[in-house]
């Protein structure tokens, strides 16, 4: 069986500081959905910036918890999503991006804490992978729901073009901003320090 400390790795108990930080990022991610920046005929939000920072600053567990809490609030009816809220939001083609944000936050937090030394370039690379995670899940979900759930058929390449290619530059700029802010905030002591999991925790006896 697994080592007895296995259960401690998955403990969901949060300290007061952790709860405050999670709540702060729930609020920031929610606010980010409504901070809209017009660029030509398109409008972009800062939500992705805050999900990146949630993962980097809070770590895998807390970052994913904060973003998942935001998504859960929206699904129970709190109007924190860009187009409202409620359980029916899962039928929105763009809901896949919200799922992607949760996994992206977890990945960015985990990857950043595996680094022996963190700097702007390394965090930017991690953010880039996080962006790819969001795109793969978001675009796949958009295509599936549009074609097989709400009967609004769209071909693969238009989805990739409008939901991916056109978004790459502004989203990459948010990756740059998040990496720069994360470096400065780590120097300021804002990062949540997560203990490394010892290999024996995973040992099978």
HELIX and SHEET records of a PDB file:
HELIX    1   1 UNK A    6  UNK A    9  1                                   4    
HELIX    2   2 UNK A   16  UNK A   32  1                                  17    
HELIX    3   3 UNK A   47  UNK A   75  1                                  29    
HELIX    4   4 UNK A   87  UNK A   91  5                                   5    
HELIX    5   5 UNK A   95  UNK A  114  1                                  20    
HELIX    6   6 UNK A  120  UNK A  148  1                                  29    
HELIX    7   7 UNK A  156  UNK A  163  1                                   8    
HELIX    8   8 UNK A  165  UNK A  167  5                                   3    
HELIX    9   9 UNK A  168  UNK A  187  1                                  20    
HELIX   10  10 UNK A  199  UNK A  202  5                                   4    
SHEET    1   A 2 UNK A  36  UNK A  39  0                                        
SHEET    2   A 2 UNK A  42  UNK A  45 -1                                        
END                                                                             
